[in-house]
Every structure is written in C-alpha cells, then in structure tokens.
C-alpha cells in the first residue's frame, strides 16, 4: 500500500486522535449485541509464495493458498474484486475454500468507485451485488475506496449511490480527500449513520487525517499500515487495543482489522503481535490470529 507512505517514520507522532464527540451518541444507540464482540484479523492478499514453509505448509500449491490463508486468518481485505467482478461460480469456490468463521471484505470495483457517477447509470453495481451475495454468511463487509479527487462537494452523488445500494450487503466507505476530515464533513458521517453504513479508518504515516476514528454503526474496518517493521508498529497496535476495547465496552459489535506491510511479506508477523496485544487487552473478544505451521500441518490458533 503506497498511499500515505513516508521514506522515514522516525520521530513521527502516531498518537491516535481522540474519539469525535458524535461517537458517544452512536455507540449509546447501537442495537444490543448478541454474544461476545468479534474482532476479525486479516491481511490484504493470499497469493503469497513467500509464506510457504512458515505460514503455509511447505510445497503448498497456489490453487490451495486461499484454504491455507483461511486456516491462519479469518478475514481478508479482498482487493481482487477492485479490478474485476468475479462470476458467481468463482465466489462460491471462495466460500467453499474457507472455514465457517471466515469473513470476506471485498473492495468495490473501480469501475464503480472511480466512475464520475459512481456507476449509477450502469449495471456494474447490480452485477457486483449478485456476485457477492453468493458469499452468504462468509460476507463480512463490502468496502468502497473513493479516489483522492472525490471531494465533499460530490456528496449529492454519493447520497444517490447510498440510496440505490442493495441493503442486504453491508458497506463501509473509505475517503481520501481532506475535505472529508474537516468539521463540515459531519453531514457525510450523519448520512452513513442514517443509512446503516460504516467507516473505514486508515492508520498510515503520511496521512494522519484519514485516521479519523469515526464510528457510524455496529462495525468498523481498520487498515493498519506498518513500516516493515519499525518499533512504532507494536506501540501503535497497543494503542489500537485500548481504543477497540473502549468501543467494544461501549457496544460495538465487530471490527475488521487488516495488517498492511510492504509487499505484504510481514503482514502475518504483524498480525501475530497485534493479536497478542488484542487478546491481552480484551480477553472476552472472539478473535483468531496466525500461527506458524508445524510438521503436523496444524495451523492457526483460536483465542
């Protein structure tokens, strides 16, 4: 992930911003949670030959990578769908290759998110929705990443998109233009809350404004960008453990937490360290973190 990357993060203040005042109202008015809160931990891709012998069994075949990934992680920031809409048969294979506790978070195709009218006049949204419906209970939350040139002035287009979005598919939105992190953007977050949609929070060095800490519903997606590695990574994950505990204690239902590392190579290591911090801070939360493969082929751990 190149967005917000810096050549050096030495001395950078990674302090998480305080919760916006509206968070308290949102969390106080969430529907009651059934059972323990859930924290899904994942990476951004599974086609990783470099993980064989450590996170995947030695000699693992590429066609089986998703199966091995699903034994290690229980969610994925699924970027494949950003570039093309898969057919239903492919989506059904994804579902069949993953365990019951696994949740996909597919990215909306760029033919929608980067279109001037957000695909309102075409068929791409309905085609995508039909395909993702085939995930059934393996669907965690779709998410749409708007391009940097999409500003708060385009909010009327976004409102039309939200009104036409299929309500049976949960949706989170990631904004990148600075106008969405200014005081006047409160109407955007109010729109998400009213529509039952969610936020994507990106914790990355070069754009601290996108780490906005806004909660608009029962779920939150967090994209955590590490620095390959850097001493600040673990301290930042510890800060997230405290904030997520606060949100869960206040009634949040689910968090999808994705570890990013350069070229995705060290994402499992970061997930292991983050998972340990999360478990220590929130022993009541259901989560699963990776575990290096053993000779027996047993992998993955359930906390």
Helices and strands as residue ranges (DSSP letters): H 22-28, E 38-43, G 49-51, G 62-64, H 65-72, E 75-78, H 80-83, H 88-96, E 103-106, H 110-113, H 124-133, G 136-138, E 142-145, G 152-154, H 155-164, E 171-174, G 178-181, G 183-185, H 186-195, E 198-203, G 208-210, E 219-225, H 231-249, E 254-260, G 262-264, H 267-281, E 286-289, E 301-302
